[in-house]
Amino acid sequence: MTTNVAVLWHMHQPSYRDPLDGTFILPWVRLHALKDYWGMVELLAETPQVRVTFNLVPSLLDQLDAYVSGEAREAELRLGLFPADRLDESEKVYLLRAAFMAHPENLIGRFPRFAELLALRGPRNDEASLRIAAPRFGAAEMRDLQVLDVLASGRQVVAQVVIEFAYPNGGVLRDEELHLWTFGADGLITALRHYVDTAKHLAAAEGADTTTP
């Protein structure tokens, strides 16, 4: 006898938009998309014979579209990309609370440096304690925290890399590439995908100047 099984994955997130100014007050859509939703699709790619159904609720799709289009405004993401040496005290305090909102063993514990920074901050995350801890975090510590916050949140990171160089034959290339890095449990890169404008590279190699429209 054959038993047919239908597998349905129900993906849901409530709206994290602040009703007053539209900012995302929590990062869970972004973090789950990088760590969980993408990972499930990646696993299916390894087993093409398996068929499943994904159901994504409208509030989740709306917020994913906002991140993809660049319209999403989220404090943790903005401060995570801000120059570490220009963070003021209130911004440091925000990151010292938000960046450590992760499982202390499964996520923070994977990275010795992340665990060191948590010990440097201390176990308390109330406003007064974080303001006391903030002076212990200089630009180097905050920069490490910004990077580790991204790495601990998921196994994959997308980076936009701007390249510009000249070929010996006079061709000039300027391009914005997308790099998709996949990290293993030990924090080391295990895979890299590289998205480039191949036509632009070929044109520059043949002597064209691709920096002009």
N, C-alpha and C positions, 0 to 999 in steps of 0.2 A: 504494500500500500504506500502511495506517495502522499506526503503531507506538504501542502503549499503554505509558506509562511511569508507574510507581508511585514516588512520592517519599516516603521515610520518614526523618523526623528523629528520631534517637535521643538523648533528653535524659537525661544521667546525672550524678550527683554522689554521691560516697561520703558516709558519715555523718561530719559534723564535730563531733559531740557528744563532749564529754569523758566517758568512761565513769564517772568518779568523781563529778562534780557536775552533769553534763548541760549545761554551758555550751557554746556554739559557739566553738571555738577558732580558726576561720577564717571569713571572711565570704563565701566564694565563692558559696554558694547565693543569698544576698540580692543580691549584686552582679550575678551572671549573670541572675537573674530580672528585675532592673530594666533591665539593659543589653542582654541578648541574647534571652532567652525572650520578653519582652514585645515587643521590636522585631520578631521574626519574625512574631508574630501580627499586629502592626500592618501589616507589609508585605502579608500575605495579605488584610487588610481592603481594601487598595487594589486588589487583583486578585481579586475574588470568583469569577471563572471558574476559578481555579486550585484544585485539590484536592490536599491533601497529608495525610499521617498523622504525628501526633506520638506518640512512645512515651516516656513518663516512668516511670523506674524507681521502685519503692516508697520507697527511701531519699531520693530527691529530693522526692517528694510529701509524705513525713512531715515533712521540714524546712520545706518551703514552708508547710504547714499551721501549723507552729509560729510562723512569722513572721506569717502572716495573723491568727492568733488572739491574737498578742501574748505568747505563752508563751516565745518564743525569747529566751535570754539570751546576748548576744554583747558582748564587751568593747569592740570598736571602735565598735559602734553605741551602746552605753551612754555611752561617753566622748565620742562625737561629739555627743551631745545634752546633755551635762553643762555647766553654766555655766562658761565659759572661765576666769573669774577665781577659780574655786574648785578648779581642778585642782592636785593636788600634784605633786611632782617625778616620782614613779614613773608617774603617769598621763600627764604630759607626755611622758616618755620612751617610753611605750607608743605614744602617738599619733604621735610623731616617727618611729617605725619603721613603724607600720602604715599611716598615711595616705599614705606615699610609696611603697607597694608597688604602683606603677602604672608603665606604660610612660612613660619620660621625655619622649618626643616626642609620641606619639599622644594621651596623656591629660594628663600634667602640662604639656607644652609648649603645649597649647591655651590655657592661662590664664597670662598674664604674671605675675600675682601668685603663682600656684602655683609657677612657676619661681623667682621671687624667694625664696620661703620655702624651697625646696629648697637654693638657694645659701646662704641664711642658716644652714640646718642643717649643710650640708656633705655630702660624698659618703659618708662612713663611717656605718654604722648599727650598729656594735657598742655594747654597753652603756656602756662608758667614754666613747666619743665622744659619744653621745647625752646623757649626763649633763653633759658639758661644754657642749653646745649648748643645753640646756634653759633656762638663765638668759637666753639671747638672745631667748626667746619669751615676751613678756608676754601679757596677756589679749587684746589686739587681734590679735596675731599668731596666737595659738591659735584665736581665734574665726574668723579668716580661713581657717585650716587646716581647721577643722571643716566649714565651708561648702564649701570647694573639694574636700574629700575626697568629699563627697556628689555634687557636680556632675561631677567627673571620672570617677566610677564609672559613670555612665550618662547617658542623654539625658533621663531623666524622674525627677521627684521628686514624691512625694505628701506634702502637708502638711495637717495638721488645724488648722483655724482656728476659734477660738471667737469668736463675735460676739455683741454685746449692745447694743441701742439702743432708743429709745422713739420711737413715731410721734406726730405732733401730736394725733391723736385719742385718745391715752391707751394705745394698744396698745403692748405691750412684747415685744420679740423677743430670745430667747436661743437660739442654735443652735450646733451643732458641724458645720462644713462641711468637706468634703474638696476640696482643690484638687490637680489633676494638672497639673504644669508640664512642658512639653517644651522642651528646649534644643537650639539648633543647634550646629554645629561651632565657632562663635565664642563660645559661652557665653551668647548672648542667647536670651530666651524666644521661641519660635516658635509655640507653641500652649498654650491653657489650657482645661482642662475643669473644670467647677464643679459639684459634687454637693451639692444642698441639699434640705432638707425643705420642699417647696413648700407643703404644707398648713399648716405652721407659719407660714410667711411670710404667707400669705393671711389666716390667723386674726389675726395681729398687726396687719396692715394694716386689719382690720375692727374693731380695738379690743380684742382679747383680750390677756390677759397669759399669754404662753407660757412664762414662767419657773417657773410652778407646775405640778405634775403634773396 
